[in-house]
């Protein structure tokens, strides 16, 4: 399969070279309920994966909870169909979220960073994906009962066995990253957090500052705010935040017209401009949108454009 070449970025302080934008697998099944995955939905997921490969995406982001693991299974079926694909891509997955009823009927929803759960989860992800290793393995959401030494031991065992080559975290506060990194002999390469124009906290809470300081790569989940920022409409007039959203919509449109881009592409390019090297993770199943997102990797906004957009997202002038 011939693939477009997308701009790349090094993940953290590692040898891993990723496409400048990543593809997220959480929507691959088209549902969170495995019983609702029809042959039509599976066919659409395959089409989306192939479109992403052809568009130049090389980093594919998974998690064990996406449709209870079925998203990994669907991706694994594509890998089995195209034997030469695995060496050309990076596969990342996450663990640590346990749903109600796992592992006993009375078990609550919780987070679990015990060594046994990390090791078992990795093994199951490998089986579903049909691969012998993960290029990047992440803890999904912070476990209040996290023992950093226990996590470090689990990571070391996975690395020694070759089942996971590199490690990172997701949704961690800077203090939690520092706590875990102190215990881990290997570098934490990434922190995957929500970053988009309607969620600016990482720019001000130390998350991106820490990434710059430590050489970590921020992976941005929901970079288009769940699709809201791609919407060409101005939204609900009854929304108390309508005026700010309208202004942001207008600015995205103005920059887009000057650049020949749509709203989604401008919003992605805005993330790409940050010096921390934000890698947006897009999850659309539509091939044309996948191609449009890939094209954004070549766009570099000016500082003036970036701050026009930032001010509109804030809803007020810079202090």
C-alpha positions as CSV (number, residue, x, y, z in Angstrom):
1,X,0.0,0.0,0.0
2,X,1.5,3.3,-1.1
3,X,1.3,6.0,1.7
4,X,1.6,9.8,1.6
5,X,4.6,11.0,3.6
6,X,3.5,13.2,6.5
7,X,5.8,15.4,8.5
8,X,7.2,13.7,11.6
9,X,8.1,14.3,15.2
10,X,10.2,12.4,17.7
11,X,8.2,11.2,20.7
12,X,9.9,12.5,23.8
13,X,13.5,11.5,24.2
14,X,13.3,8.3,22.3
15,X,14.0,6.8,18.9
16,X,10.3,6.7,18.0
17,X,9.4,8.8,15.0
18,X,5.7,9.6,14.7
19,X,3.6,11.3,12.1
20,X,2.9,14.9,13.1
21,X,-0.7,14.0,13.7
22,X,-1.9,10.7,15.2
23,X,-4.9,8.5,14.5
24,X,-7.1,7.6,17.5
25,X,-8.9,4.3,17.5
26,X,-11.6,5.0,20.1
27,X,-14.2,5.4,17.4
28,X,-13.2,2.5,15.2
29,X,-16.1,0.3,16.4
30,X,-18.6,3.1,16.0
31,X,-20.0,2.4,19.4
32,X,-19.1,1.6,23.0
33,X,-21.2,-1.5,23.0
34,X,-19.5,-4.6,21.3
35,X,-22.9,-6.2,20.6
36,X,-23.8,-3.3,18.3
37,X,-20.8,-3.8,16.0
38,X,-22.2,-4.9,12.7
39,X,-20.3,-6.1,9.6
40,X,-21.1,-2.6,8.1
41,X,-19.4,-0.9,11.0
42,X,-16.4,-3.2,10.8
43,X,-16.1,-2.5,7.1
44,X,-16.2,1.2,7.8
45,X,-13.5,0.9,10.5
46,X,-11.2,-1.0,8.0
47,X,-11.8,1.8,5.4
48,X,-10.8,4.4,8.0
49,X,-7.6,2.6,9.0
50,X,-6.6,2.2,5.4
51,X,-7.4,5.8,4.7
52,X,-5.2,6.9,7.6
53,X,-2.3,4.7,6.5
54,X,-2.6,6.1,3.0
55,X,-2.7,9.7,4.3
56,X,0.6,9.2,6.1
57,X,-0.5,8.5,9.7
58,X,2.0,6.3,11.5
59,X,1.0,6.6,15.1
60,X,-2.2,4.7,16.1
61,X,-3.6,5.3,19.5
62,X,-5.6,2.6,21.3
63,X,-6.8,1.7,24.8
64,X,-8.1,-1.5,26.3
65,X,-11.5,0.0,27.2
66,X,-12.4,1.2,23.6
67,X,-15.5,-0.8,23.0
68,X,-14.2,-3.3,25.6
69,X,-11.2,-4.1,23.5
70,X,-13.0,-4.6,20.3
71,X,-11.4,-1.6,18.7
72,X,-8.0,-3.2,19.2
73,X,-9.4,-6.4,17.7
74,X,-10.7,-4.6,14.6
75,X,-7.3,-2.9,14.1
76,X,-5.6,-6.3,14.6
77,X,-7.7,-7.8,11.7
78,X,-6.4,-5.1,9.4
79,X,-2.8,-5.8,10.5
80,X,-3.3,-9.5,9.7
81,X,-4.6,-8.7,6.2
82,X,-1.6,-6.5,5.4
83,X,1.5,-8.2,6.8
84,X,4.0,-5.5,5.8
85,X,2.0,-2.8,7.7
86,X,3.2,-3.5,11.2
87,X,6.8,-2.5,10.7
88,X,5.8,0.8,9.2
89,X,3.6,2.1,12.1
90,X,3.7,2.8,15.8
91,X,1.1,1.2,18.0
92,X,0.2,2.8,21.3
93,X,-2.2,1.6,23.9
94,X,-3.4,2.4,27.4
95,X,-4.5,0.6,30.5
96,X,-5.7,1.3,34.0
97,X,-9.5,1.9,33.7
98,X,-11.7,-0.9,35.1
99,X,-15.4,-0.9,34.5
100,X,-18.1,-1.9,37.0
101,X,-18.3,-5.7,37.4
102,X,-14.6,-6.2,36.5
103,X,-13.5,-8.6,38.1
104,X,-16.4,-9.4,40.3
105,X,-20.1,-8.5,40.0
106,X,-19.8,-6.1,42.9
107,X,-16.6,-4.4,41.7
108,X,-17.0,-0.6,41.2
109,X,-15.7,1.6,38.4
110,X,-12.2,2.4,39.3
111,X,-8.6,2.9,38.2
112,X,-6.0,0.2,38.7
113,X,-2.2,0.6,38.4
114,X,-1.3,-2.6,40.2
115,X,1.5,-4.5,38.6
116,X,-0.7,-7.5,38.0
117,X,-3.3,-5.4,36.2
118,X,-0.8,-3.6,34.0
119,X,0.9,-6.8,33.0
120,X,-2.4,-8.6,32.3
121,X,-3.8,-5.7,30.4
122,X,-0.7,-5.4,28.1
123,X,-0.9,-9.1,27.3
124,X,-4.6,-8.9,26.4
125,X,-4.0,-5.9,24.2
126,X,-1.2,-7.7,22.4
127,X,-3.5,-10.7,21.7
128,X,-6.3,-8.5,20.4
129,X,-3.9,-6.5,18.2
130,X,-2.1,-9.6,16.9
131,X,1.3,-8.1,17.6
132,X,4.2,-9.1,19.8
133,X,4.9,-5.7,21.1
134,X,3.5,-2.2,21.8
135,X,5.7,0.7,20.8
136,X,4.2,2.9,23.5
137,X,2.3,1.9,26.6
138,X,0.5,4.4,28.8
139,X,-1.4,4.6,32.0
140,X,-4.9,5.9,31.1
141,X,-6.1,7.9,34.1
142,X,-4.4,8.5,37.5
143,X,-5.0,5.9,40.1
144,X,-5.3,7.4,43.6
145,X,-3.8,4.2,45.0
146,X,-0.8,4.3,42.6
147,X,2.4,3.0,44.1
148,X,5.1,4.5,41.8
149,X,7.6,1.7,42.6
150,X,5.1,-1.0,41.7
151,X,4.4,0.8,38.4
152,X,8.1,1.1,37.7
153,X,8.6,-2.6,38.3
154,X,5.7,-3.5,35.9
155,X,7.2,-1.2,33.2
156,X,10.6,-2.7,33.7
157,X,9.2,-6.2,33.3
158,X,7.3,-5.3,30.2
159,X,10.4,-3.6,28.7
160,X,12.7,-6.6,29.5
161,X,10.3,-9.0,27.9
162,X,10.0,-6.8,24.8
163,X,6.2,-6.6,25.1
164,X,6.2,-2.8,25.6
165,X,9.2,-0.8,24.4
166,X,8.4,2.7,25.7
167,X,6.1,4.2,28.3
168,X,4.0,7.3,29.0
169,X,0.9,8.6,30.8
170,X,-2.4,10.1,30.1
171,X,-4.5,12.7,31.9
172,X,-1.7,13.2,34.5
173,X,-1.1,16.4,36.4
174,X,2.5,17.7,36.4
175,X,3.0,16.6,40.0
176,X,1.8,13.1,39.2
177,X,4.2,12.9,36.2
178,X,7.1,14.0,38.4
179,X,6.2,11.5,41.1
180,X,6.1,8.6,38.7
181,X,9.2,9.6,36.7
182,X,11.2,9.7,39.9
183,X,10.5,6.0,40.4
184,X,10.9,4.9,36.8
185,X,14.3,4.2,35.3
186,X,13.0,4.7,31.8
187,X,11.8,8.1,30.5
188,X,8.1,8.8,30.3
189,X,7.8,9.9,26.7
190,X,4.3,11.4,26.5
191,X,1.4,12.8,28.5
192,X,-1.9,12.5,26.7
193,X,-4.3,15.2,27.8
194,X,-7.3,17.0,26.5
195,X,-6.1,20.1,24.6
196,X,-8.2,22.2,22.2
197,X,-9.6,25.7,21.8
198,X,-12.4,25.1,24.2
199,X,-10.1,23.5,26.8
200,X,-7.1,25.7,27.4
201,X,-6.1,24.5,30.9
202,X,-2.9,22.7,29.7
203,X,-1.5,26.1,28.6
204,X,-1.8,27.5,32.1
205,X,-1.6,24.6,34.6
206,X,2.0,23.6,34.0
207,X,1.3,20.6,31.7
208,X,2.8,22.0,28.6
209,X,5.6,23.8,30.6
210,X,6.6,20.4,32.0
211,X,6.6,18.8,28.6
212,X,9.0,21.5,27.4
213,X,11.1,21.2,30.4
214,X,11.4,17.4,30.4
215,X,11.3,16.8,26.6
216,X,8.0,15.0,26.8
217,X,5.6,15.0,23.9
218,X,2.0,16.2,24.7
219,X,-0.6,14.1,22.8
220,X,-3.9,16.0,22.4
221,X,-7.0,13.9,22.7
222,X,-10.2,15.4,21.4
223,X,-8.3,18.2,19.6
224,X,-11.5,19.4,17.9
225,X,-13.5,19.4,21.1
226,X,-15.5,16.3,20.1
227,X,-16.1,17.8,16.7
228,X,-17.5,21.0,17.9
229,X,-14.6,23.1,16.5
230,X,-15.1,21.6,13.1
231,X,-18.7,22.7,13.0
232,X,-19.3,25.5,10.5
233,X,-22.4,26.7,12.4
234,X,-22.4,29.2,15.3
235,X,-24.3,27.1,17.8
236,X,-27.2,27.7,20.1
237,X,-28.2,31.3,20.8
238,X,-29.4,30.2,24.3
239,X,-25.9,29.1,25.2
240,X,-24.5,31.5,27.8
241,X,-21.1,31.1,26.1
242,X,-22.5,31.9,22.7
243,X,-20.7,35.2,22.2
244,X,-17.3,33.7,22.8
245,X,-18.0,30.7,20.6
246,X,-19.3,33.0,17.8
247,X,-16.1,35.1,17.9
248,X,-14.0,32.0,17.8
249,X,-16.0,30.7,14.9
250,X,-15.5,34.0,13.1
251,X,-11.7,34.1,13.7
252,X,-11.3,30.4,12.6
253,X,-13.2,31.3,9.5
254,X,-11.2,34.4,8.7
255,X,-7.8,32.6,9.1
256,X,-9.2,29.6,7.1
257,X,-10.3,31.8,4.2
258,X,-6.8,33.4,4.1
259,X,-5.1,30.0,4.2
260,X,-7.6,27.9,2.1
261,X,-8.4,25.8,5.2
262,X,-11.6,24.7,7.0
263,X,-12.3,25.3,10.7
264,X,-11.0,21.9,11.7
265,X,-7.7,22.4,9.9
266,X,-7.1,25.8,11.5
267,X,-7.9,24.4,14.9
268,X,-5.4,21.6,14.4
269,X,-2.8,23.9,12.9
270,X,-3.2,26.1,16.1
271,X,-2.2,23.1,18.3
272,X,0.7,22.2,16.0
273,X,2.2,25.7,16.4
274,X,3.0,25.3,20.1
275,X,6.8,24.7,20.8
276,X,6.0,21.7,23.0
277,X,5.3,19.7,19.8
278,X,1.7,18.9,20.5
279,X,0.5,15.8,18.5
280,X,-3.2,16.0,17.9
281,X,-5.0,12.6,17.9
282,X,-7.9,12.7,15.4
283,X,-10.6,10.0,15.4
284,X,-12.9,10.6,12.4
285,X,-13.9,7.6,10.3
286,X,-14.5,9.8,7.2
287,X,-11.7,9.3,4.7
288,X,-11.9,12.9,3.3
289,X,-11.6,14.3,6.8
290,X,-8.7,12.0,7.5
291,X,-7.0,13.4,4.4
292,X,-7.8,17.0,5.4
293,X,-6.3,16.5,8.8
294,X,-3.1,15.0,7.3
295,X,-2.7,18.0,5.1
296,X,-2.7,20.3,8.2
297,X,0.7,18.9,9.1
298,X,2.2,21.2,6.5
299,X,0.5,24.4,7.8
300,X,2.4,26.7,10.1
301,X,0.5,29.6,11.5
302,X,2.1,32.9,12.3
303,X,2.4,34.2,15.9
304,X,-0.1,36.9,15.0
305,X,-2.6,34.3,13.7
306,X,-2.0,32.1,16.7
307,X,-2.7,34.9,19.2
308,X,-5.8,36.1,17.3
309,X,-7.2,32.6,17.7
310,X,-6.1,32.3,21.3
311,X,-7.7,35.6,22.3
312,X,-11.0,34.6,20.7
313,X,-10.8,31.2,22.5
314,X,-10.2,33.0,25.8
315,X,-13.1,35.4,25.2
316,X,-11.2,38.5,26.3
317,X,-8.1,40.4,25.6
318,X,-4.7,39.1,26.9
319,X,-4.0,40.5,30.3
